[in-house]
Every structure is written in C-alpha cells, then in structure tokens.
Amino acid sequence: MPISPSTAENAFSLAALWHALGWPLLRLLMGMAAGLLIANVLEALRWTRHLARLAAPLARLAHLREVAGAGFSLAFVSPAAANGLLSDSHNMGELSDRELMLANLFNSLPAYMVHTPTIFLLTWPVLGTPAIIYVGLTLLAAVGRTAFTVVLARHLLPPPPPGCAACKADSNEKTDWPAALRKAWKRFTRRLPKLVYFTAPIYVLMYLLQQFGYFALAEQWLSQHMAWLSFLKPQAMGIIVLHLAAELGAALGAAGSVLQTGGLSARDVVLALMVGNILSTPMRAIRHQLPSYSGFFRPALALRLILANQGLRAASMTVVTALYYYAGA
C-alpha cells in the first residue's frame, strides 16, 4: 500500500522525523545504554551476587546459574540492564546459548511487572473493574511463563557447578571502587558502538516499513482472516482490529465506548482485549523487541530469543484466555 506524495512529504518532514523517529530512537538508545552501563557497573563491583541471592531458590530449582538469578532480580527494575548482564555473561562464555535462552524466558515475570503499573493506569480510567481482570489475566500469564521456564530448565539443564572457594574469598575483599568503575566504563565504551550500530538501522527500517504501509498490509490481512473468532460478538472485532493497527491505546478507547453504551459486557471486552493482545504478538516483536535485542545480542541470536520469548508469551496468553472464556461459559 504505497503512500501518497503529500503523505510522504508530511511523514518525512524534519518535524515529523524528529517526533516519530529521532526522539523515540534517541530515548530507546539512552535507555539501552543506561541498562548496559548499570549491568557493567554491577558486574565490576561484583554486586550481581547480592542480586542473585534474592532469586537464588528459584534459580537453583531451575538449575540456572547465579548470573541468571541476578538477571531475574535486576529485571524487576530494568529489563534492559538484565539483558545487558546476560549478554555480557554469554559473551564471556559463562552462559551457553541454551542457558541464555532459558535465562531470558526466566525473566518473563519481572519484565512484565515493570510495565504492570503503566498498563493498569491506562486501562483503569477507561474500563474500571474490567481493567483489574484484564491486568490480572496478563499477570497470570507472565507467572505461568516463568513457572513453565523453571520446569523446562530443570529438565534440560544439569545442576550448575557449586561456587568456587575463590568466589567466597572475593566476597570478603574490600571493593576497589575506582578500579571497578574504570573497568565498567571500559567495557561500556567497548560495547556501546555495537549497541548503536545494530539498534539504530533496524529501528529506522521498522519506521520505514511502517510509513510505507507494510505493517498496515499485514494488519489488514490479519483482520480479514478472523472468521475463526466467531465465539466473540461482532462488536468485539473493532477492538481487535484497533489493537492490531494502533496497539493498546486505540483499542481501549473503542472498548470503553462499547462498554459504556452496553454494546458489550465486561467479559466480552476483556476477551476482545486478550485476543487483540495475542494477535498483535508478531507486530510487537518486530516493532519493539527486534531493535532493542539486536543491540545486546547477535542479530541471529536476537531473533531466536525474540521468537522463543514471544512464542511462549502468545501460548501463555492463549491458555489464560481459554480458561477465562470457559470459566464464564
């Protein structure tokens, strides 16, 4: 679906490029850089062991290494910093590809918890009580993803080797702050160019694909092949299409409107939002996760991590949605 010359002129004016591309990209890069710097400082100061203790019982149950437990705790504050920590450990050979994959999936719950307040504050003013159900169901799905990962990792991984005596001795040594911070800064400056070189071009590519209508074509195709959603009322289709086309904000507006006018019940609205959330998974992965993951991991590895992450996410959301549907049937 090519864009018209007038639309192209507006979309590629300096003001439009700054607001739609420049500032969002700069904000993404600053967030990723801050996460990478935090991860390097924590590693250099050896504070990752303190973070790991918080998730140690769960990590031990999953046969995951100490760094995975540290990443899990850190992801409650900054998923980008957790990815930076896992990336550094993988690059140093501490984590295999399989361990990295499972550690990344292990972070599903804390990574979602970071966004839970924002999602609730967006949905509550529009939906009221159904917002609690919607956020609760998505949170339950995140808990399920981490629980499934614990079981899967325990079956796939051998128990990690016990901590060495040197590691215990190091914990009693006084931290050389200047040396640690210099080490962290050196690692950060070495990794920062790669983060920018991979993230920026992919983000720009995503912007161009969106501006030239390729995402709209994919969303249109999805919206035209939703006959299998016959268990939903016809009024719910508009919410789902808007979720695909404009993500959560526009879908919430439509959901609030039909809820207030009585076109849909609270249960119908929650089901529509859940289905829209599931169907928008591929677009979310390409638009949002691919640019950020490519800054921390090799492109091929980043793609595998995203596919596993979003695949498990869609599966868990489908299970929770089905349970909610049949519970109210």
Disulfide bonds with the S-S distance in Angstrom:
none
